[in-house]
Amino acid sequence: MAQVLRPLQNLFDPADYPDLLVGLGQPDDAAVLRLDDERALIATTDFFTPVVDDAYQYGAIAAANALSDVYAMGGQPLLALNIAAFPTSLPVSILTEILRGSAEKVREAGAVVAGGHTIQDKEPKVGLAVIGMAHPARLLTKAGAQPGDILFLTKPLGTGTITTALKRDLARPEHLLEAVGWMTRLNRAASEAAVEVGAHSATDITGFGLLGHASEMADLSNVTLRFSMSTIPLMSGARDYAGQWIFPGGAANNKQAYESLVRFEGAIPQEDQMLLFDPQTSGGLLIAVPASQREMFAQEMARRDAPCWQIGRVTARSDIAIIVSG
């Protein structure tokens, strides 16, 4: 995508849009426009093809995934617009269920679906355009991580390998059920807790996998992120399918794109390394929290009945963006 957009980068001079806080400069999870000293508007969009067979679940996952970009910026979603492409060969009742799953997830987020647009296509594609709000001084971006920060992850990894196992009729029902539970879980609690404790940086873990999105945070913050493989949470079944080398094509693409930015130290099996490149759907937030606020963040997450895992730390920039130890 960067190669596609590069010829267009001079069309809009950031100096001409001083209130566009995020969007024209360093890349991030959403665009942010300052309205005044107290309010900043967040805008994002996301959609994708089905990752599960159940129509309602597909809609809910697509909505949670799109809403996540607002949460990654430290914002609260306000309204959403449906984006849907649907084949005429399928019953309209399936699209109704997809949109119902999406709408109920938006309602859970405290926002409203206020319209949208649908076209005909050979394969279903569903998502949302989302508008949210945040305080300009409390935004979370990829560029704020500081040496000494503690790195937290708020959902386990594994959706790519598990949903690929589903497509090959190899996924066990209990593994799929757990994965759907994580994919439909909003990142609202994680975002609120991060803002409450003054987190320095955040991003959500989606298509580029943990290491792809982490490398963006490392580069934009000019730091090195150090992870411990033993502390990174995995969904049930993820390691089993990884051991069979069941990965979506995006995992290999991510490895090719980002492996030069990563150094693995110690004996880390190849399948475990690949899980860190595995594309995630509606993954958790990776949050850089000041060390002094580490316990407070864990307490805020527990108060919201939301899990989190301490998986690493931020250090001064070294010769590489990411270091993963065993």
Steps between C-alpha positions, in 0.01 A plus 500: 500500500786740576628457143154576363464817706854632462431682168212680672687615808565853372139576415426611856754707692469435876575869561172586330305282745632587849197348673550161335694349790538153346466406134743678270823444688591181678258209435271388780181304569260785415489861387448765769368853449512752786169683536604713797713476814271239653389288204667306222307308234624150412417344163579149376371224274560126468336204328592145397373168364352232732728337757228276650196319355237647732349819350418667831848431638660631182314829535590534868868428431512750213346767722729435796797515264399835351415652838841394628680773306312766698588324826865476393507880480355535851157603372135411542296402190201725427349373177563249225403452135462152351726394214378184329554311176275199449443245222153466348540121514459496879173552689444855623426349842873429537586865445232593754666278760844643420374855543313404818819362652683817403227732629474330837876526547486872415221542754712318759772759433255779585487624140233493229481374141382801300487364145752363255543367148460155343608373159483167316818293486603138447619459861360650820698790645378674812625773733442848630605859466518627858506847652619546857610768742796552733669776695787640289741485794418137580536342158682170471723466193767262379767765544502553876674196650793590729795303638400341829136448401340163566327326208158347552291291260125476560402197287685176427631420151378228269202611290685462169608141549169396659278650229726347234457163672125562479521555125682164474239326721769434760396737781354350814166658601625607842800678348281685252254596772777652709645685201159647412464614860825693476429641155160634606636652821522878488825678585300759692621402849864490389473843341331655802756352739789616282368858490426493874861416595662727241636235263760636262410301188262241360407315183265213424635168374334406173613404150873563540524272804658585833847560356378708206300740712762502775768597249289800399483609864875447539593695188258788555609529866870449415534226762560126515227269628612190688258207530523175692342211306418317822269782612310552172149350534369259237146382437420135565599294200719767342826322572352168383402640159824692474686174559321366191608817317141612449528871430323744269699640209526832683729345760766428239452849355546654844812295564650612172413864568609526864753228584793732425377722785493214753772305682410174672724406792512154652331182389163608363335239274421611146127449554508729804683764303240471225218553751643845564462579128152343486237751377243566770136590452361737764806448718583669828682823572875519546546772761816671628437593864739703720673264742365702792145428380543128435308384807237768454435389144459137608261613772296711257473206264396268784240753613352483151515118503741512205817289463848625418844348477836667562706382204803726484654841540620800306871582485713763331537447128765244414600359163159340448131573566392178674679243714320180599654273765393148587 
